[in-house]
Amino acid sequence: MTSMEMARRLIVDDDVSAYPRDHVVVIGCGHILRGDDAVGPILIRHLWNDGVPDGVTIVDGGTAGMDVAFKMRGARHVILIDAATTGATPGTIYKIPGSEVEQLPALEGLHSHQFRWDHALAFGHWLLGDDYPQVVTVFLIEIAQTEPGTELSEPVEHAMGEVADMVRALWEQP
């Protein structure tokens, strides 16, 4: 047995229980102190303040991509929110089915300082096997700036409200 196989067995086969299979997990990723990059964690705080129904767990994934992989275990649906920097107009919203990105990027040579949400999906798919979520939805919001200590820009804050509404609609689906 290789060390990776042994690690997988230790992590997955331990006695830590997974979520019930009808559970929804919403994870907001980003750096809370870097302007628009904070959109994921700030959206999570807004959802928390507005109230979260039974059967939904919200998680501030921050910048700890490895933790994101473990937070998905056993959930029916994982909804992930993060910032994007593609060069599009700030506030542009991308909705991506997890199946389109869960095999990317390759995990070879990766270390914990490079581990992002896309790595978490690939790693989680490999690690969790049958406990990997049935559905993964990724929302990315195009950002304008990442200056330390700044507030969300107006287009990103507006887009965050739209994504929050889309997330609520998704967690209400059976």
Secondary structure, DSSP 8 states (H G I E B T S, - for coil): --HHHHHHHHHHSSS-----TT-EEEEEES-TTSGGGGHHHHHHHHHHHH---TTEEEEEEET-HHHHHHHTTT-SEEEEEEEE-SSS-TT-EEEEEGGGTTT-S--TT--GGG--HHHHHHHHHHHHGGGS-SEEEEEEEE-S---TT----HHHHHHHHHHHHHHHHHHT--
